[in-house]
């Protein structure tokens, strides 16, 4: 094998899970990943998918990118309301459907980038998921995001003010460019090299494909001491309006 080929193999990106704190299907996939496939969850690169606000759209356009947004019809929105309730009931999940008023999705998703920078990304997602889907809170409310600071041991102001930070805005644009490069048009979306899987119902096929190339991810998860109660475990126990990420 040539040096160039070896270098290419070394730089191959890990498999990725594009998630959105807005999407109920992303939430269901998140729960299934943690509950049934914790080793796979720990091996993935978690990338936030969010609908950009006016400033992010401007910065994204200046970087030569665009966001794959498709407005949802009222009929499809009503279907999703029914569908998510069915899927949650099948999984024994109780949830509270949140109401989003004038949402700015950079607030929670750039807040995730702050938490990830401090090594608390999984815990942040767990808190945001619980707040949005179990408690019906508005995760675009800065006070809600600031409230995660005490549990994460992070500066509440840094979390809540992430969307005001030019460096984090720039990082968010880089994430949006990744979304475009990977051809992500909705969430949950799973990518491994050239293979792509869209929707919570495609998660088993994605997990099986990864296990074929990485046998350490195969087998029952419950007997794995490295993942039980590990960093991806959710605290506590254990939907969405018309947007591109909510139709997974």
N, C-alpha and C positions, 0 to 999 in steps of 0.2 A: 504494500500500500504506500502511495506517495505521501510526502510530508504534507502536501496540500490537502489530500483526502483525510489524513489523520486530524489535521487542524479543523476541517469541516465537521468531522464527527465530534470533536471536543466542544465546538461552539453550537451544536444543535440545541435549540431551546427545549426546556422541559415541557411536558404536556400542560395545557392551560385550561382553566375554568373561568369563562367570562360570566360574571354575576352582576346583578343589579339589586340594590336595596329597594328599588321601586317595584320590581316584578314579583308577583305571587308564584309564578312557575319557577323562578330562580330560587325563591325561598323554599319551595318544596324540594328542589334538587339539592339545595344546601342541607336540608334536614336528612335526606336520603343518603347523601355522601357521608355525613357524620355518623349516622346510625348504622348503615350497612357496609360502608366502605371506608373506614377511617384511615387505613394505610394509603389508599389511593388519594384521599383528600389531602393527606400530609405531603404527598409527592407532587401535587399539582402547583403550578404557578397561578395564583388567584388574581384576576385582572378585573377592575371595576368597569362596568358599562353604564354610561349615564348620558342622558339627553342634554346637550350643551345649552347654556343660556346665551344671551346675545353676545356677551364679551368672549366667551369660549368659541362661539361660532366664528367671530371675527378673527381671533387668533388662529383658529384651525384653518380658515380660508387663506390667511396669510402664509401658513405653512404648506399650502398646497393640498389640503385635505378637505373632506366633507363628511357629513354624518348621514348614515342610511336610515332616514326617518320616513315612515309611511303612516299617514293618519289612519286611525281605526274607525270603522263604521259603528254607529250605535248598536246595530244588530250583533256585531262581533263582540262589542263590549258587554252586552247583556249575556251573551253566551259564556264569556269568560267568568262572569260573576257566578253563574251556575256551575260551570266546570270546576272551578277552584274549590267551591264548597264541596262538591262530590269528592274530589281528590283528597281534600283535607280530611273529610269524614272517613274515607277508606283507610287513611293512615292513623286514625285516632287523634287527629290534631284539632284542638279548639283554637280559633283565631278571631280577631276583631278586625273588621275591614276598616282601614284608615281613610280619612278624608284629606285630600291634598288641596290646599288653598294657595294659589300662586307659588307653586314649588320652585325652588332653585336647587337642582340636583347636585350641583357642585358642593353644596353645604355638607351633606353626609358622605359623598364619595371622595372629595378631597380630604375630608376629615379622616377617612379610612387610610389615605396615603400618609397622613401624619402618624396615625397609630402604627402602620406598617413600618414606617421609618424608625420607630422606637421599639420594634419587635413585638407589638401588641395587636397586629392586624386581625388574627383569628378571634381574639377576645372582643375586639371592637365590632366585628361582624355579628358575633353572638348577641351583644348588647343591642345593636341596631335592629337585628331581626326580632328580638323579643319585644323591643319598644314598638316597632311598627306593626307586627303581625299578631302579637299576643295582647298588647296593651292599647293598640289603636292610636298611638302617638304620631305626631307629625315630625318625621326625622329631618325635614327641611327647616325646622325651627331650631335656631342656634342654641336656644336654652336647653333643648333636649340633648343636642350633641355635647354641649358643655357638661351636662349631667353625667356623661360617661367618664369624665376625667377622674373623679374620685375612685371609681371602681378599677380604672386602668392604671392609676398612679401617674397620670399625665396632666399637663397643664390644661385646664378647661378652656382657657382663652385661645390656646394654640389650636385645639380641636375645633372649636366653634368658629374661629376666624380663618380657617384654612382657605376659604374661597377668596379672601382678601389678600393672600400672600402671592405676589407675582411669581415666585419660584414654584409654588405648588400649582398655580394656574398653568405655568409652562409645562410642568410634569403632567398635568391633566391633559393638555393638548397632545403630548407624546403618547399618552394612553389612547386618546381618540384616534391618533394616526395608526396605532397598533390594531385597533378595532377595524379600521378600514383595510389595512394590509392583510389581516386574517379573514376578511370577508364576513365579519360578524354582522348579522342583520337583526338579531333578537337574542334573548337569553331565556334559559341557560344555554350556553354555547360551549362546546368542548372541542379542543383542537389538539391533535398530536401529529406533528410534522405536517404532512399533506392531508391527513384525515380529519374530517369535521363532522360533528354531531350536534344537532339542534333540538332542544326540547327535553323536558324531564323524562319523557318516555324513551329517549335515546341513551340515557345514562347507563343502563345495564350493558348495552352494546359497546359503549366507550370503555367501561371498566373491563369487560371481557377482552377487548382488543389490547388494552394496556397489559393485562395479565399474560397474554400470549407472548409479548416481547419482554416482559419483566416479571418472571415467575414469583418474585418476592411479594408481589401485590395480590397473588392468587390465594384462595383458601378462605375459610371462615375468619371473620375479624375478631370475634369475641375472645379468642385465646391469645391475642397479641398483646403482650405486656407493654410494648413500646407505644401503643396508641390508646389503650384504655385509660380514660381520664386525662389524656394528654393535652397539648396546647390547643387542640381544636375542639375540646369538649365545651359544650354550651353551659353557661351559668344558669341556674334555675331550671324550670321545667320547659318542658315544652309539652281591598287588595287593589287592586291596581286599576288605573283608568287607561284610556286609550293612548298607547304609545308603542314604539317599536320594540321595546324590551319586554312588554307584558304579554306577548302572544307566543311564548315558547311552547 
